């Protein structure tokens, strides 16, 4: 019995087929029958990512060594060794989770990873140190509880983020959940969102004021608004922002539309995807995000392109179908609303009462719905262990049900907790080590994985974040109220996965040479704005050695408390004081002691090895540029491989059918790669009408034009497809089945040759 | 933790061909008498890599989760398994969890896991600042494989003979504690 067999009936058939396909692709790559670049993008689009040392090299502090894995030189992508453990990203639209999903995550973390699940700044979760052979079973076990990892990475629409308080927030215009959900479902696997030069990120926010959705730092951000109608009712609209993003070159999104009717949400998004796919940069990966396209051609020209695409789109019933069922996926409160009784508070012992009050002040807030609270479970550095996940699932089942969401600050929230249950929930969380106070405060430091697991990491962002968290937590009770609400965010490099640009105090890792040694440093970024959906970005004021960053934080905070004007906030303070003065104040900390004087400066936080940037690798964030044609041809090879397996199992009819379908898949990919003609390029499908369309279009555009003709064999290979098409449904004996499988193989080879000629 | 029952094991009555015996995911842990210094442990495990200890397991990296209140604190990630210092309430353990194995049968895998764990404990005990003191005569066993080894009497019956044999070698007796997939030899 395998997980594939065990969970056969528990997984949505489409998802099941996708995972089985991926398992086959793994096998094909292992046998060298799938090109490594194609495989890399295929696995990235399934959330299967590389991580540090996956080039098979590791520096042990004194020298770089080769990790001698059993599979030798076999790779799972360029410079990525097959056996090297990797990361698995699991996308969770708007961060939503159920108790059963928490338990499934706990199980896969325990069996296939390192017992820990990591929450990201985009409401995904990640597993680390995963073997690639285990990934199909992880996908199956997650699919059985309704989670897909599809398009979690790669050059596609990434996880659709959304405000975790949607539906319960006091300040939202309306609940963005059903819109974010419709957007995520509509774009998942959508043909118009498969040929990007880089990733594409979307976010929804329920209001303009808060930061929960960070809509203005996304490629495409939607902010909910209502506008009054003449009849006194209100109309739901979205303020649309395009071209935002952090990364090495941060861009504030531009206002595209002040009031987009909700009926236009999906078609506009689709049109923007088509423009990005058609006009976005493909070769220069550093400039392949939509923000660069808009910067290059201007917002007006971008809008013209989008509007032209919008006019071309054939209406799709899914654009508005979800509007008829906006409440279909609403949270269902498990218990009736109930106030927290005074006698329950009085019954707490003094020390417990103080601890509860401290936790409640930062980690529980009232919902819009009276009698309910939203509880934030603080996850240090975004991490939670498998045991803690199970405890949390149990607490959720008892107190609030399936109302859990991941936040962009790497925490979890439980919604619809009756106020009466707050003490019991706090106790349950405390028993699991999950009742740490300080959510959303200065001690709740956000960090990307940095050098712990990321190939691009320069400095140990998590090590620094943990150190700051420890030091600030110890002093938290005595911190001035003015600094308690500040945000600190740390990235291991300039790419800003830790979102350092939008923090009050941000840090990103850099390296500096001192004598003959490398010394880990962090650039200090000040003046970013977290509120109003990350309304403005901070700027770096100078690099400080990693070891001296806690002192730098203490100095900057101390100066702020001492020198701020009445009611002045940190961002205003940094503007008033000016970057020159702030930089000057840090100057004494920039000095690095001699190597023989204090070696601690020459290693990074929580890593005793001498610091080196020699462990950096080539990141997979940019994915691989693989055209839909290449994907199609790779898929045809997968199908013909399955035909061979069917032959081995003496399933002649199945083998012949698969061989035919492999040819159809290749033909369809070729047809779709041609410039658009008057006819609509069809896709290979299970229905006979679709097959007919593929074959007739292939005949018209590739056979009759002789584009598909081999220089020596002419149209011979195309006739294999035509014959198989004529014979579909006929009884096939084993000899004919074998012959057809061989013909399919030749047809696919001819398709590859044709592809090269077309290119 | 008090044992719930004592199990009398007869080596000859071993179950055969149970899927649990094909598992790669064997976990053995020592109970520790006191918490370990995380920083010292991180340094020691990095040194393990540098000095080629456990080279057969192909050590890849040291993972630090010392900020977790409950769960793994520090791990040595290897290709074939993970060595972890783990905290669960008052219980502190040093655990080896195999993930891939080269050994062909369950008994050899089990003994290999015990060998790796005990070697690691000895080396850590000799490392600067790692005051590792294991509770004498206690070894915790689990299979982290819910497909091959569900928490059941059948799984228990299948693995019991091998555990007994290992216990005999180590000079301890088997006791069942907690649930079926977690054993404690003492």
Interface residues (C-beta under 8 A of the other chain):
Chain A: X1 X2 X3 X6 X52 X53 X58 X60 X61 X62 X67 X68 X69 X70 X83 X84 X85 X107 X110 X111 X112 X114 X115 X116 X128 X129 X131 X380 X381 X383 X384 X385 X386 X387 X388 X432 X433 X434 X436 X452 X462 X463 X466 X469 X470 X606 X607 X608 X609
Chain B: X19 X25 X39 X42 X43 X46 X49 X50 X58 X60 X61 X62 X63 X64 X65 X66 X67 X68 X69 X70 X71 X72 X75 X77 X79 X82 X84 X86 X88 X99 X100 X144 X145 X146 X147
